[in-house]
Amino acid sequence: MTSGPDNVIRLQRRSGGVAAGIRSVLDNGRNEVVTAGPNSEFGFIGSDPYNTNAYTGLVVPATPSSAIGGARYLFLLARQSFSTGEQSASREGVRLVGIRQYAELIARIPAGTSPLASQGGSRAGSTVTLHKEIESPLWHPPDGDISWHVMIINKVQRDTRNPANTDGFIFQDALSPALLYQTGAPSGAGYTAPNGGRPWGTPIGASLGNIHELRYPWRTSHSEYALDIPIPTPCDVALFASVRQNDPSLNPTLADPLLTQQFVALSKEDQFLVAYRQFAQYGTIAGSLVFDQNLGEDVP
């Protein structure tokens, strides 16, 4: 038999129920917007039952920034649009309550070439990709870095039509995760970013408009409790990343990178960089935004 309190809660949701005429909050709950996009590693095997090649994160082009005039790659990692919500002083309609950041190093090594074994493993002609998550919040390669930007964008849309658009590679602006471009190709050749390389919009706050470290770890079980920032609806909230891709030829070299005490003393990220110095670059980056949305009071 259903208990009395359960019945009251159920009746509150019905038209004309016990809460009729009483100003009560309609909370839409928390939701998280996470980066997802195409990844060529899954081109032949698929990444899900729908046989797509999409996966968490976006892949940074291999072309070093130093080879394209120092241009930085501008990524839209997450974006959500809000109309209106409760605007009372005590209950803001939408609040940003959490952020997560992810970045990794990868080494793309042709199968059968050093340091891989000459026989066995992947087929000849294929590429083996090794991954190393960046865990040290302040780490970056010698000639590369990532900055992160949480921005408020007015509810306007730009004309993003362009014959060069592909999945995850969009002209100037996008509503879903993508590498944004003004000119260039998905490989990074001839790439320039829109808006002078700067993210669209205005910073949501001084400390979140230009983040230079992995301040909000990806591997956290309580990201929804990290922040509590009111959102001035109506607007879009977006997380951008600006990446300077490193050049593997500039990665450091040790005389004996596998046995020396110097190698053992390095951080895990530097060990990967040294061990695969000919190949190590930024790989996949990802981010997420967590929102708590209150639609209003006495909303039918």
N, C-alpha and C positions, 0 to 999 in steps of 0.2 A: 504494500500500500504506500502511495506517495505521501511524504511528510508535508505538514502544513507550510513550512518555509519554502519548500520546493514549489508548491502550488502558487504561493505569492509571487515568487520570482517568475514563474511561467506566465502568470496573469499580467504582470507588468508589461510584457511584450505584446499583448493583445490590444487592439483598438478598444477603447472604453474600459480598460482594465483598471486595477487599483491605483496605478500611477497616473491615470488621466487627470490632467489639470495641474499636476505637480511637476515643477521644473526639475528635470533629472537629466543627467549627462548621457548622451548616446556616444559611447566610445567605440570607435572602429577598430581598436586594438593596435598592436605593433606589427609592422611589416618591414622586411629587409629587402633592399634592391641590390643585387649582386652582379658583378661583371661576368658576362659570358659572350663568347664570340668564336669565329672560325679558328681552327688549329689544324695545320696540314699533317700533323702526326697521325690524325685519325682519318685521313683521306681514303685509305684502303680498308680499314678495319671498322670504321664507324665508332661513334662514342656513346650510342644509346640504341634502344630497340627500333628507333625510327631511321637508323642508318645515316645520321647526320655527322658532320665533322666538327660540331660545336663542342666547346668545353669551357670550364671556368677560366676566366681571364682573357687577356688579349696578348698576342705575341709581338714583341718589339722587333721591327725589321733589323736584319743583320748588318745592313750598311752603316758603318760608323758615322757618327755626327761629323767627325773631322773630315770625312770624304764628301760631305755635302755642305761645305761652307760653314760648319759649326751649327747647323740647324738642329733644333730640338724637336723630338716627336711629341705631338700634342694628342693625348688620348682623352676621350670621354669614357669614364669607367662606370658611372651610375647616374641616373637622372630620374626624378619623379616630379610630376606636375600636380599642383594643388589648386583648387578653386577657392572656396570659402569654407570657413568653419567657425566655431565658437570664438568670439573676439572679446569676451569679458576679461577683466584684469586678472581674475582668479583662474580662468581656464582658457588658455590660448588654444586655438583650434588644432594646430599642428606643432609638434616639437621634434627636433632632431635629438635623438637620445643615444646614438651610437655610430661609430665608424670602425671599419676594419681595413687594413692595408696588407698587401702581399706583393713581394718581389722575389725573383729568383735569378740565379746564374745558370746558364746552360753551356754545354760543349757539344757542338755538332761535328761528329767525327766520321769520315768515310769508313765503311766497313772494311776490315782487313788491313787497316793502316795503323801505325803506331800512334798511341800506346795500346791499341786493341791488338788481339792476337791475329796473326795472318790467316788463320784457318778457323772454321767453326763460328758459331754465333750467327749474326745477321748475314743475309745474302750479299754477294759481291755487287757493288753498284748502289747499295742502299746507304742510308745515313743513320748512324747511331746517335741518339740524343740523350745526354746525361744531364740530370737536374740537381741543383743544390739550392734549397730555400735560404734566403738571406734572413738571418735571425738577429744579428747584431743591429740595433736600431740606427746607429750612426755610420755604418759601413758603406763604402762605395769604392768602385775600381779607380785606378789612378786618373783616368781621363773621362770618367762617366759619373752621372748622378741622377737622382729622381727628385722632383718636387711635386707636392700634392696640394690641391686647391679645392676647397668647398665654397661654391659660389651660388648666389641668388641671381636668377635670370628672369627678367620681365616676361610676361606671357605674350611673346611675339615669336613669329617663325620666319626663318630665312629660307630663301629659295636654294635648296641643296641639290637640285637636279644637275647632273653632270654625267656624260657618257662614260667617264672613267670610274664611276662609283661601282664598288663591289661590296659583298657582304663584309662588314667590319671595316670598310675604308670609304668614308663619306666626305663629300665636298663641304668644307667650312663648318658645318654644324650637324648635329644628329639628335634624335630623341632616344636612341638606344646606344649601347656601348660600341665604340668605333674609334679608329685612328682618323683624326680630322686632317684634311689636307687643303692647301691652296693650289699647289702644283705637285707633280710627281707620280710615283707608282707605288703599289703596295710593298714592293721590295725595298723601298727607300730611295731608289735612284731618282735624282732630281727633286727630292722632297723639300717642300717648304710648308710651314704651318700657317693656318689662317690667323687673322687678328695679330699679326706680328709675332706669332708664337705664344701669345698670352691667352689664358682662358677667358671665355666669355663671362659677362656678368660682373657683379660686385661681391667682394668677400662677405661671407656670412658673419665673420668675426675676425678680429685682428689675429688671433692665434690659429685660426683655421684657414685663412685665406692664402697662406703660403707656408706649407709644412715641409721641412727639410729632412725629416727622419721618419722611421717606422714607429710613430708614436702610439698607434693603436694596433696591436698585434692581430694577425689573422687567427691564430690559434688561441682564442679566448672564449670562455663559456658565458661571459656576462657583458658582451659588447653593448647590450641595450641599456646598461646602467652607467655608461661612460660619460654621457653628456645630458644636458637638459636645456636646449636652446629653442626659444620660440621662433616660429617661422612667420614672416609677414605676408600671409596669403592675401590675394592670389599671386602665385609665382611658381617657378620651377626651381628645384634645388638640385645641383649637379656636383659631382666629384670628378675633377680633372687630374691628370698626371702629365707632367712635362719631363721627357726622358732625353738625356744626352747619352746616346749609345757609345759604349767604349770600343776602342780599337784593340783587338787581340795582340797586334804586333807590339803594343806598348805595355803589355802585361809583364810583371817582374819575373826575373829568372834567378834561380839559385843553382849553384854549382852541382849539388847533389840533392834535388828536391824531395827525394823519397826517404833518405836516411839521415840527413843532418839534423842536429839539435835545433838549428834555426827553423827548419820546417815544422818540427813538432811544436815549437813555441808560437806558431802563427794561429790566428783565429781560423775557424772552420771555413769561412768565406775566402780568406787569403790562401788557405791550403788548396782549395778547389781552383782558385785563380792560378796558382803556381803549378799545380799538377797538370792542368790542361791549358797552359798559358797560350798555346797557339790557337785555341778555339774559344776560350771562356768569354762570354758576353752576357749582357742582360737577356733574359728569356721572356717568360710570361710575367705580366703584372696584373693585379686585380685589386678591387676595392669594393666596399659596400657601405651603404647608408641605412641606418635603422631609424624609423619614424614611429611616433606615437600620435595617432590622429583622433581627435574628438570632433565629431561632426557638428555638434551643437547641443542645445537643450530643447527638449520637447519637440524633437524632429519626428514626424510621422514615419 
